[in-house]
Amino acid sequence: MQIAISCQNWNYTKEIIEKTGEFNLSVLTENVDFATIKRFGMQSGREVDKFEGFKGLSRSHNGLYALTENTNVTFSVKVNKKIELSTHTMFIGEVTESAKLSDDKPCTYAYYHSNIKNKN
């Protein structure tokens, strides 16, 4: 199975994926709180260790962290293709490990905008 993600070209995440050739993906549930989204999605790893003190984590076989709190499933991915887009870079890779953690509904982008972002 393959997974594709895209990262903004100026994000630290993009640099790390290019350096390691790997990434982990955690599919958050509708139960996720705004504090978690803010912690991992609205600050840069260049300036802060996002994982420090966070309890809902595990390391996968590739040594990278995956969020396990309020998460449906985690994937570890080995990048095999990179596509440069105008403002983003798309990474496509082979899933090397996965774990199902819950049956809770995933937090879609639409759910985030209508139920989380607009209430915080």
Backbone bond lengths (Angstrom), bond angles and torsions (degrees), N, CA, C in turn:
res aa  C-N    CA-C-N  psi(-1)  N-CA   C-N-CA  omega(-1)  CA-C   N-CA-C  phi
1 M - - - 1.444 - - 1.522 108.33 -
2 Q 1.320 115.32 141.20 1.454 120.66 177.42 1.522 110.05 -116.23
3 I 1.325 114.65 152.09 1.463 122.80 177.62 1.517 107.79 -131.13
4 A 1.337 115.53 143.66 1.464 121.12 175.33 1.520 108.81 -121.66
5 I 1.321 115.76 138.87 1.458 122.28 173.03 1.521 107.84 -133.11
6 S 1.315 116.55 162.17 1.463 119.23 172.89 1.521 108.78 -128.78
7 C 1.307 115.35 145.61 1.468 122.97 179.33 1.511 108.64 -127.60
8 Q 1.318 115.98 143.72 1.456 119.75 174.12 1.523 108.23 -63.39
9 N 1.316 116.13 141.44 1.464 120.88 -173.95 1.522 114.20 -62.03
10 W 1.308 118.76 -24.81 1.466 120.78 -178.40 1.525 112.52 -93.77
11 N 1.333 118.40 -1.08 1.466 120.93 -178.76 1.526 112.57 -77.48
12 Y 1.303 114.56 145.38 1.462 122.01 176.94 1.533 110.58 -62.11
13 T 1.320 116.94 -34.74 1.471 121.04 178.92 1.520 110.56 -55.72
14 K 1.312 117.17 -43.35 1.462 121.04 178.78 1.521 110.65 -58.61
15 E 1.330 116.68 -45.56 1.464 120.83 179.90 1.531 111.35 -60.82
16 I 1.318 116.26 -43.03 1.469 120.53 -178.26 1.530 110.72 -66.32
17 I 1.325 117.04 -42.43 1.467 119.77 179.10 1.526 110.04 -63.96
18 E 1.329 117.32 -41.71 1.466 119.93 177.90 1.533 111.04 -62.44
19 K 1.313 116.99 -37.65 1.459 121.81 -178.34 1.534 112.08 -71.46
20 T 1.339 116.71 -43.38 1.468 120.54 -174.46 1.528 113.28 -92.88
21 G 1.332 117.13 -27.56 1.459 120.74 -175.88 1.520 112.69 74.31
22 E 1.328 116.39 16.66 1.465 121.39 -178.70 1.520 109.72 -143.01
23 F 1.337 115.17 158.74 1.460 120.80 170.76 1.514 109.19 -155.32
24 N 1.319 114.73 158.88 1.455 121.93 170.96 1.510 108.26 -112.52
25 L 1.313 116.27 147.05 1.449 122.79 179.96 1.524 107.94 -127.61
26 S 1.315 116.55 127.50 1.466 122.31 176.47 1.519 108.07 -114.05
27 V 1.325 117.20 124.91 1.460 122.15 179.33 1.527 107.39 -90.39
28 L 1.323 116.06 108.58 1.457 121.28 -176.83 1.523 111.27 -74.92
29 T 1.330 115.74 154.76 1.461 121.39 178.57 1.520 110.31 -98.65
30 E 1.319 115.66 170.19 1.460 121.22 176.86 1.529 111.67 -64.21
31 N 1.318 118.01 -14.59 1.465 122.25 179.54 1.524 112.94 -80.90
32 V 1.308 118.01 -7.59 1.459 120.69 -177.84 1.525 109.97 -62.77
33 D 1.319 115.79 141.78 1.460 118.72 178.40 1.532 110.63 -94.34
34 F 1.329 114.65 161.25 1.456 120.14 -177.81 1.526 111.21 -62.24
35 A 1.322 117.67 -32.08 1.470 120.80 -179.95 1.528 111.07 -59.53
36 T 1.321 117.71 -39.72 1.466 121.30 178.56 1.524 110.48 -68.05
37 I 1.322 116.91 -43.87 1.465 120.50 178.48 1.525 109.71 -61.96
38 K 1.318 116.51 -44.03 1.465 120.91 179.46 1.529 110.93 -63.01
39 R 1.320 116.56 -43.87 1.466 121.86 -178.18 1.524 112.07 -59.93
40 F 1.333 116.47 -46.79 1.457 120.23 -173.72 1.528 114.35 -96.42
41 G 1.329 117.56 -15.24 1.450 118.81 -176.38 1.513 116.61 -119.59
42 M 1.334 117.06 -6.99 1.460 118.51 -174.16 1.528 113.32 -128.19
43 Q 1.314 115.40 21.85 1.458 120.31 172.53 1.525 107.52 -147.56
44 S 1.304 116.11 158.43 1.461 120.25 -174.34 1.529 112.11 -96.63
45 G 1.320 114.09 138.12 1.453 120.53 173.43 1.519 112.78 -67.04
46 R 1.310 117.11 -11.71 1.471 120.43 174.16 1.526 110.76 -67.80
47 E 1.334 116.51 -31.89 1.456 121.00 -174.51 1.521 114.51 -105.46
48 V 1.317 118.15 -20.59 1.462 120.90 -174.96 1.528 109.69 -146.33
49 D 1.326 115.86 146.02 1.465 120.67 173.40 1.527 107.08 -84.52
50 K 1.313 116.64 100.55 1.459 121.98 -175.86 1.527 112.53 -61.98
51 F 1.320 116.95 -25.79 1.454 121.06 -174.70 1.527 113.49 -88.63
52 E 1.314 117.68 -17.59 1.462 121.93 -176.75 1.528 110.94 -58.91
53 G 1.328 116.08 122.67 1.448 122.34 177.22 1.518 115.45 78.87
54 F 1.327 118.35 -3.34 1.467 121.14 179.79 1.516 108.71 -84.65
55 K 1.323 117.29 125.89 1.473 121.86 -173.25 1.528 113.81 -85.85
56 G 1.319 118.94 -27.01 1.462 122.02 -173.95 1.512 113.27 -84.88
57 L 1.344 116.55 59.25 1.470 122.39 -176.14 1.516 111.45 -133.76
58 S 1.310 114.69 156.82 1.471 121.09 166.14 1.526 106.74 -147.65
59 R 1.312 115.06 161.68 1.472 119.99 175.00 1.521 107.88 -103.35
60 S 1.306 115.18 136.09 1.462 119.71 177.01 1.530 109.01 -88.41
61 H 1.309 116.61 -179.23 1.466 120.92 -177.44 1.529 112.68 -61.42
62 N 1.335 117.63 -21.94 1.467 120.20 179.49 1.529 112.34 -84.37
63 G 1.337 116.43 -0.38 1.458 121.18 177.62 1.515 114.76 86.26
64 L 1.340 117.19 -4.92 1.460 121.07 -179.71 1.529 110.12 -88.52
65 Y 1.326 115.83 152.69 1.459 120.83 176.62 1.516 111.72 -74.18
66 A 1.329 114.27 150.31 1.463 122.71 169.30 1.519 106.75 -132.85
67 L 1.329 116.91 139.88 1.459 120.31 175.07 1.518 108.27 -75.78
68 T 1.326 116.55 134.64 1.460 121.18 -179.81 1.518 112.43 -117.97
69 E 1.318 117.62 -12.90 1.460 122.56 179.84 1.522 109.08 -86.20
70 N 1.341 116.83 128.90 1.469 121.97 -177.38 1.525 111.30 55.11
71 T 1.314 114.88 46.69 1.464 123.24 -176.69 1.526 109.80 -129.84
72 N 1.341 116.66 136.44 1.472 121.94 175.97 1.518 111.69 -79.35
73 V 1.327 114.34 -50.64 1.461 120.61 -172.16 1.527 108.57 -151.38
74 T 1.316 115.49 151.51 1.459 120.81 173.49 1.525 108.81 -121.41
75 F 1.315 115.36 147.92 1.458 122.42 177.34 1.520 108.97 -130.27
76 S 1.322 115.98 138.25 1.463 121.61 167.44 1.516 106.26 -106.41
77 V 1.334 115.94 136.28 1.463 120.25 -170.99 1.520 109.89 -134.35
78 K 1.337 115.66 134.62 1.463 123.58 173.14 1.518 107.23 -101.34
79 V 1.327 116.90 118.36 1.459 121.99 -176.12 1.530 110.54 -68.84
80 N 1.337 116.10 132.54 1.463 119.90 175.24 1.532 112.92 -124.49
81 K 1.347 116.13 -3.29 1.458 118.96 177.71 1.524 109.11 -156.00
82 K 1.309 115.43 142.35 1.461 122.52 177.72 1.517 107.68 -129.77
83 I 1.335 116.11 131.24 1.460 121.55 178.91 1.522 108.15 -122.27
84 E 1.331 116.32 120.97 1.458 121.58 178.34 1.524 108.54 -81.81
85 L 1.316 116.19 124.73 1.455 123.05 175.89 1.527 107.01 -111.21
86 S 1.281 119.04 178.69 1.472 119.54 -173.68 1.526 112.74 -61.99
87 T 1.319 118.41 -52.05 1.463 121.68 -178.55 1.522 113.37 -112.38
88 H 1.326 115.96 -7.44 1.464 122.11 -175.68 1.528 110.72 -131.33
89 T 1.298 114.43 164.56 1.459 122.03 169.91 1.520 107.24 -121.53
90 M 1.328 116.57 131.11 1.456 121.38 176.83 1.519 108.67 -97.73
91 F 1.328 115.37 131.09 1.456 122.15 175.45 1.522 107.83 -111.90
92 I 1.309 116.41 129.30 1.455 122.87 178.17 1.516 106.77 -118.96
93 G 1.320 115.91 134.25 1.451 117.45 -177.76 1.509 113.90 -154.75
94 E 1.309 113.81 169.00 1.460 123.63 -179.38 1.525 109.89 -89.77
95 V 1.324 116.36 131.25 1.463 121.28 176.39 1.523 108.45 -70.02
96 T 1.326 116.06 124.86 1.461 121.41 -179.91 1.524 112.30 -106.08
97 E 1.322 115.97 -15.70 1.470 121.34 178.68 1.518 107.70 -161.44
98 S 1.330 116.49 145.80 1.459 120.28 174.31 1.517 108.82 -148.85
99 A 1.328 115.52 156.54 1.461 120.56 178.30 1.520 109.07 -146.81
100 K 1.330 116.04 127.41 1.466 120.96 174.51 1.522 107.48 -86.12
101 L 1.326 116.33 128.23 1.457 121.08 -175.62 1.520 113.63 -112.59
102 S 1.332 117.85 -27.08 1.464 119.55 179.67 1.526 110.16 -159.75
103 D 1.329 114.17 168.10 1.460 121.80 175.33 1.525 111.43 -104.12
104 D 1.334 117.15 8.77 1.463 120.78 179.78 1.526 110.13 -64.20
105 K 1.324 115.66 155.65 1.466 120.40 -179.66 1.519 110.37 -65.80
106 P 1.332 117.06 138.93 1.464 119.90 177.19 1.527 111.00 -71.58
107 C 1.312 115.59 149.82 1.460 122.27 177.45 1.524 107.99 -85.68
108 T 1.315 115.71 99.98 1.458 120.45 178.18 1.530 109.38 -78.05
109 Y 1.314 115.91 166.91 1.457 121.44 176.93 1.527 110.39 -61.31
110 A 1.326 116.95 -40.22 1.470 121.26 178.67 1.529 110.64 -65.04
111 Y 1.331 117.02 -42.50 1.468 120.41 178.53 1.530 110.03 -62.95
112 Y 1.316 116.59 -44.13 1.461 121.39 178.64 1.526 110.64 -56.31
113 H 1.321 117.56 -47.94 1.470 120.57 -177.71 1.526 112.35 -67.94
114 S 1.309 118.32 -37.53 1.471 119.48 -175.88 1.525 113.72 -88.13
115 N 1.321 118.89 -21.27 1.469 120.30 -173.02 1.521 115.69 -123.10
116 I 1.305 118.30 -17.74 1.470 119.90 -176.77 1.523 110.83 -117.15
117 K 1.324 117.03 -60.76 1.468 121.72 -174.25 1.528 111.57 -59.06
118 N 1.302 117.04 -47.93 1.459 120.69 -174.43 1.525 113.25 -73.51
119 K 1.321 118.28 -5.70 1.463 121.65 179.09 1.523 111.92 -108.15
120 N 1.345 116.22 4.27 1.472 120.28 -178.73 1.508 111.32 -123.61
